[in-house]
Amino acid sequence: MPKALVERLTNPFARFVRVETTAGAMLLLFTLAALVISNSPWAASFEHFWELPVGLTAGPVALVRSLREWINDGLMTLFFFLVALELKREWVLGELSRPRVAALSVAAALGGMLVPAIIYLFFQYAQPGQPGWGIVMATDTAFVIGCLALLGSRIPQSLRMFLLSLAIVDDIGAILVVAIGYSSDINWLLLALAGLGLLMTGGMSRLGIRGFPLYVLMGGLIWLVVDASGVHATITGVILGLMTPARRWVSDTRLYAILSQVVAHPSDSEGSGGGHTKDRETLKMAEMAARETLSPVERLEIALHPWVGFVIMPLFAFANAGLALSLNHLGGPVTLAVFMGFVLGKPAGILLFSWLALRLRIAILPPGLSWPLLAGGGLLAGIGFTMALFIADMAFDKSLIDSAKLGIFLSSVCSALAGLAVLRWWPARG
């Protein structure tokens, strides 16, 4: 395999892991800060700040939400857009481009969503907490990658790739659950209008329109229409991310051919600094070609990943992780259902569906990946922090949200400790 192709497959993954590891540390820091402030004398002011109305009003039209809602509905759209970009890149360029390897991650993710939801409903069916079944379906990518970073070279790269792919598919599944299970009073006319906007966006791509600002404008308009339709607007990020082209326009061979025409000092026959000479046109073409050797998916990932990891996710945690700690919620039925769904359901579902996929020969086990390692990874997948808080905020009102948050915190801590213990003990034992 040519070295350039190897680097194109491995460098994005290495960059993603580095950013996610640091982002996981920041996410933990802001989560702890939110917990400390929520249990301090400034708790009421802290909560009031996130409920401040922010928006625009133009005559009868008003676009006003609380600061927390803008973060959860607006900024989180960029998070899901990035998740969809990661999935698209993995499908086209990464490990998921190999169907039988992808089948294992997809099957494990499916089991990691269905089994926890079934366990949750076992505890909460026909109870006030029943709408929260979607809480236990997602995996927090940043925290999982951060935990793997603590283990260093003790675990194989195949486990990192498996968990990363699983978490990405998990997040896509969770946002589909949000769009389908937690949307109400759908305006089908507006939804059709949003679909028309998506078709226009796809047409722009096929026509070769490359300017990102126009796509940003179209994406913003589609977000507004989807939001007004009654469907949760964050689904816009997923759809647009999956529509983003993952193939580059300019190959390495073509780039080198263009660069071979570039001169060190462009001539300027007219003596003016801004003349449109042939040499200057060649330089502009070389600049465009160098940019287009990266696909739109890769360019957007590089641009958005630090902002999502270091700004949007910590801000989301700071706005949503606040919880007044109380022993009154410790034995609550919702807390128990969330805890059992994550700690028991996640690893059980991942192992069961992985076994079925291998047994049916629709998937293969990558080299270096063993069942004990899968079990440890399945335990780590029980860290569902970010998406769990996101769904809990939509599923519950004030009477149950604190119980759900406590279950999310306890299960995330327990899953992290159990997963790290298994993964640290097994390679040493082996």
C-alpha positions in Angstrom: 0.0 0.0 0.0 1.5 3.4 -0.9 2.6 5.4 2.1 0.3 8.4 1.2 -2.7 6.2 1.3 -1.7 4.7 4.7 -1.4 8.2 6.1 -4.8 9.2 4.7 -6.3 6.3 6.6 -4.5 6.6 9.9 -3.8 10.3 10.4 -7.5 11.4 10.8 -8.0 8.7 13.4 -4.9 9.7 15.3 -5.9 13.3 15.2 -9.4 12.4 16.3 -8.1 10.4 19.3 -5.8 13.3 20.4 -8.6 15.8 20.3 -11.1 13.5 22.0 -8.7 12.6 24.8 -8.1 16.3 25.7 -11.8 17.1 25.2 -12.8 14.3 27.6 -10.6 15.9 30.3 -12.3 19.3 29.6 -15.7 17.7 29.7 -15.0 16.2 33.1 -13.7 19.5 34.4 -16.8 21.5 33.4 -19.0 18.7 34.7 -17.4 18.9 38.1 -17.7 22.7 38.0 -21.4 22.5 37.3 -21.9 20.0 40.1 -20.0 22.2 42.6 -21.8 25.4 41.7 -25.2 23.6 41.8 -24.5 22.6 45.4 -23.3 26.0 46.5 -25.0 29.2 47.6 -24.9 30.4 43.9 -27.1 27.5 42.7 -30.2 29.6 42.1 -28.4 32.3 40.2 -26.5 29.6 38.2 -29.8 28.0 37.1 -31.5 31.4 36.4 -28.6 32.3 34.1 -29.2 29.3 31.8 -32.9 30.2 31.6 -32.3 33.7 30.4 -34.3 34.3 27.1 -32.2 35.1 24.1 -33.3 35.7 20.5 -34.7 38.0 17.9 -38.2 39.5 17.4 -39.4 41.0 14.1 -43.1 42.0 14.3 -45.3 38.9 14.8 -42.3 36.6 14.2 -40.3 35.7 17.4 -37.3 33.4 17.6 -36.6 33.4 21.4 -35.3 30.6 23.5 -33.5 30.2 26.8 -29.7 30.2 26.7 -29.7 26.5 27.6 -32.1 25.7 24.7 -29.9 27.5 22.2 -27.0 25.3 23.4 -29.0 22.1 23.3 -30.9 22.7 20.1 -28.5 25.0 18.2 -24.9 24.3 19.1 -25.5 20.6 19.6 -26.5 20.4 15.9 -22.8 21.1 15.1 -21.9 18.2 17.4 -24.2 15.8 15.5 -22.9 17.2 12.2 -19.4 16.3 13.3 -20.5 12.8 14.4 -22.1 12.3 11.0 -18.9 13.5 9.2 -16.9 10.9 11.3 -19.3 8.2 10.3 -19.2 9.2 6.6 -15.4 9.2 6.6 -15.2 5.8 8.4 -17.7 4.4 5.8 -15.7 5.7 2.8 -12.1 5.8 4.0 -11.8 4.1 7.3 -12.4 0.7 9.0 -16.1 0.8 8.2 -15.3 0.6 4.5 -14.7 -3.1 5.1 -18.2 -4.5 5.2 -17.6 -7.5 7.6 -15.5 -5.3 10.0 -18.2 -2.6 9.9 -20.9 -5.3 10.6 -19.3 -6.1 14.0 -19.4 -2.4 15.1 -22.9 -1.9 13.7 -24.3 -5.1 15.4 -22.6 -4.2 18.7 -24.0 -0.7 18.6 -27.5 -2.0 17.8 -27.3 -4.4 20.7 -25.9 -1.6 22.9 -29.1 0.4 22.1 -31.8 -2.2 22.2 -30.9 -4.3 25.3 -30.4 -1.2 27.6 -33.8 0.2 26.4 -35.5 -3.2 27.1 -33.9 -3.3 30.6 -35.0 0.3 31.3 -38.6 -0.4 30.2 -38.6 -3.6 32.4 -38.2 -1.3 35.4 -40.3 1.7 34.2 -43.0 0.3 31.9 -46.3 2.0 32.6 -44.5 4.2 35.2 -43.9 7.9 35.1 -40.4 7.4 33.9 -41.3 5.4 30.8 -40.6 8.2 28.3 -36.9 8.1 29.4 -36.2 4.8 27.5 -34.0 6.6 25.1 -31.6 7.9 27.8 -29.7 4.6 28.1 -29.1 4.1 24.4 -26.0 6.3 23.7 -22.3 6.2 24.4 -20.2 9.2 25.2 -17.3 9.2 22.7 -15.1 11.7 24.5 -15.2 10.0 27.8 -14.6 6.5 26.3 -11.6 7.7 24.3 -10.3 9.5 27.4 -10.5 6.3 29.4 -8.7 4.3 26.7 -6.0 7.0 26.7 -5.3 6.2 30.4 -4.5 2.6 29.4 -2.0 3.6 26.7 -0.3 0.8 24.8 -1.8 -1.9 27.1 -4.8 -2.3 24.7 -4.7 -3.0 21.0 -5.5 -0.4 18.4 -8.3 -2.7 17.1 -10.2 -2.1 20.4 -9.9 1.7 20.0 -11.2 1.5 16.4 -14.1 -0.8 17.5 -15.2 1.4 20.3 -14.9 4.6 18.2 -17.0 3.1 15.4 -19.5 1.8 17.9 -19.8 5.2 19.6 -20.3 7.0 16.3 -23.0 4.6 15.2 -24.5 4.8 18.7 -24.7 8.6 18.5 -26.4 8.5 15.1 -28.9 6.0 16.5 -29.6 8.2 19.5 -30.3 11.3 17.4 -32.6 9.2 15.2 -34.4 8.1 18.4 -34.7 11.8 19.4 -36.1 12.8 16.0 -38.6 9.9 16.0 -39.4 9.3 19.6 -39.3 12.8 21.1 -40.9 14.9 18.3 -44.5 15.9 18.5 -47.1 17.9 16.5 -45.3 17.5 13.2 -46.0 19.9 10.4 -45.6 17.8 7.3 -45.7 20.7 4.9 -42.7 22.4 6.6 -41.0 19.0 6.8 -41.5 18.6 3.0 -40.1 22.1 2.6 -37.0 21.1 4.5 -36.7 18.0 2.3 -36.7 20.3 -0.7 -33.9 22.3 0.9 -31.9 19.2 1.3 -32.4 18.2 -2.3 -31.2 21.7 -3.4 -28.2 21.3 -1.2 -27.4 17.9 -2.8 -27.9 19.5 -6.2 -25.4 22.3 -5.4 -22.8 19.7 -4.5 -23.4 17.8 -7.8 -23.1 21.0 -9.8 -19.6 21.5 -8.2 -20.4 24.5 -6.0 -17.5 24.4 -3.5 -18.0 27.6 -1.4 -18.8 26.7 2.3 -20.6 30.0 3.1 -23.4 29.1 0.7 -23.8 25.7 2.3 -23.8 27.3 5.8 -26.6 29.6 4.7 -28.6 26.7 3.3 -28.0 24.6 6.4 -29.2 27.4 8.7 -32.4 27.8 6.7 -33.1 24.1 6.7 -32.5 24.1 10.5 -35.1 26.8 11.0 -37.7 25.0 8.9 -37.1 21.6 10.6 -37.3 23.3 14.0 -40.6 24.9 13.1 -41.9 21.6 11.8 -41.9 19.9 15.2 -39.1 17.5 14.5 -36.0 18.0 16.7 -33.8 20.3 14.7 -30.5 18.5 15.6 -31.4 15.8 13.0 -30.5 18.5 10.4 -26.8 18.1 11.5 -26.9 14.3 11.0 -28.5 14.5 7.5 -26.2 17.3 6.2 -23.1 15.5 7.6 -24.0 12.3 5.8 -24.6 14.2 2.6 -21.1 15.8 2.7 -18.8 14.4 0.0 -16.1 12.2 1.3 -14.1 11.9 -2.0 -11.5 14.4 -2.9 -11.6 16.3 -6.2 -7.8 16.4 -6.8 -5.6 13.3 -6.7 -2.0 13.4 -5.6 -0.8 12.8 -9.2 -2.9 15.7 -10.5 -1.7 18.0 -7.7 2.0 17.2 -8.5 1.3 17.9 -12.1 -0.1 21.4 -11.2 2.7 22.2 -8.8 5.3 21.4 -11.4 4.0 24.4 -13.3 4.4 26.8 -10.4 7.3 29.3 -10.7 9.1 30.8 -7.7 8.5 34.4 -8.7 5.5 35.1 -10.9 6.3 37.6 -13.7 4.4 40.9 -13.9 4.8 42.2 -17.4 2.8 45.4 -16.7 4.7 46.3 -13.5 1.5 46.4 -11.3 1.2 44.3 -8.2 -2.2 42.9 -9.1 -1.9 41.8 -12.7 -3.7 38.7 -13.9 -0.7 37.0 -15.5 -0.4 33.3 -16.5 2.0 32.7 -13.6 -0.4 34.1 -11.0 -3.3 32.1 -12.4 -1.2 29.0 -12.0 -0.5 29.9 -8.4 -4.2 30.3 -7.7 -4.9 27.0 -9.4 -2.2 25.4 -7.2 -3.7 26.9 -4.1 -7.1 25.5 -5.0 -5.7 22.1 -5.9 -3.8 21.8 -2.6 -7.1 22.6 -0.8 -9.1 20.1 -2.8 -6.7 17.2 -2.1 -8.6 17.0 1.1 -12.3 15.9 0.8 -15.0 18.3 2.2 -15.6 15.7 5.0 -11.9 15.9 6.1 -11.7 19.7 5.8 -14.8 20.2 7.9 -13.7 17.7 10.5 -10.3 19.5 10.9 -12.1 22.9 11.2 -15.0 21.8 13.5 -13.5 19.2 15.8 -11.5 21.5 18.1 -14.5 23.8 18.4 -16.9 21.0 19.2 -14.5 19.3 21.6 -13.2 22.3 23.4 -16.1 24.7 23.3 -19.5 23.2 22.5 -19.2 20.0 24.6 -17.8 21.6 27.7 -20.4 24.4 27.4 -23.2 21.8 27.1 -21.9 19.9 30.2 -21.7 23.2 32.1 -25.3 24.1 31.2 -26.9 20.7 31.8 -24.8 18.8 34.3 -25.9 20.8 37.3 -27.5 18.6 40.0 -28.4 19.3 43.6 -27.0 16.1 45.2 -29.4 14.5 47.6 -29.8 11.0 49.0 -33.5 11.3 48.4 -33.0 10.3 44.7 -30.5 7.5 45.4 -33.0 4.7 45.5 -35.5 6.2 43.1 -37.0 4.0 40.4 -35.7 6.2 37.5 -32.2 6.3 38.9 -32.2 2.5 39.2 -33.6 2.0 35.7 -30.9 4.3 34.2 -28.2 2.6 36.2 -29.2 -0.9 35.3 -29.7 0.0 31.6 -26.2 1.4 31.3 -24.1 -0.8 33.6 -25.8 -4.1 32.8 -27.6 -3.5 29.5 -24.7 -1.9 27.6 -22.1 -4.7 27.9 -24.7 -7.4 27.7 -26.2 -6.0 24.5 -22.8 -5.4 22.9 -21.5 -8.9 23.7 -24.8 -10.7 22.7 -25.1 -9.0 19.3 -21.4 -9.3 18.6 -21.7 -13.0 19.2 -24.7 -13.3 17.0 -23.0 -11.3 14.2 -20.0 -13.6 14.3 -22.1 -16.7 14.7 -24.1 -15.8 11.6 -20.8 -15.1 9.7 -21.9 -11.5 8.8 -18.9 -10.1 10.7 -15.3 -10.9 11.6 -13.3 -10.3 14.7 -10.4 -8.0 14.0 -6.9 -9.2 14.9 -6.0 -8.6 18.5 -9.6 -8.2 19.6 -10.6 -10.9 22.1 -13.8 -11.5 24.1 -12.4 -10.2 27.4 -11.4 -7.0 25.6 -14.8 -6.7 24.1 -16.3 -7.2 27.6 -14.1 -4.4 28.9 -15.0 -2.2 26.0 -18.7 -3.0 26.5 -18.4 -1.8 30.1 -16.8 1.5 29.0 -19.6 2.0 26.5 -21.9 2.3 29.5 -20.6 5.9 29.9 -23.5 7.6 28.2 -23.0 11.0 29.8 -23.5 13.7 27.0 -26.2 12.1 24.9 -28.0 10.7 28.0 -28.2 14.2 29.5 -29.4 15.5 26.1 -32.3 13.0 25.9 -33.2 13.2 29.6 -33.7 17.0 29.2 -36.4 16.2 26.5 -37.9 13.2 28.1 -38.5 14.5 31.6 -39.9 17.5 33.4 -38.4 19.0 36.6 -39.9 16.3 38.8 -37.8 13.4 37.3 -34.8 15.1 35.7 -32.7 15.1 38.8 -33.3 11.3 39.4 -32.3 10.7 35.8 -29.2 12.8 36.1 -28.1 11.0 39.2 -28.5 7.6 37.5 -26.5 8.9 34.5 -23.7 10.1 36.8 -23.6 7.0 38.9 -23.7 4.6 35.9 -21.0 6.6 34.1 -18.6 6.4 37.0 -19.3 2.7 37.7 -19.0 1.8 34.0 -15.7 3.7 33.7 -14.2 2.1 36.8 -15.4 -1.4 35.8 -14.2 -1.1 32.2 -10.8 0.3 33.2 -10.3 -2.5 35.8 -11.1 -5.3 33.2 -9.0 -3.8 30.5 -6.1 -3.2 32.8 -6.3 -6.6 34.4 -6.7 -8.7 31.3 -3.7 -7.6 29.3 -1.5 -7.9 32.4 -2.9 -11.4 33.0 -2.4 -12.3 29.3 
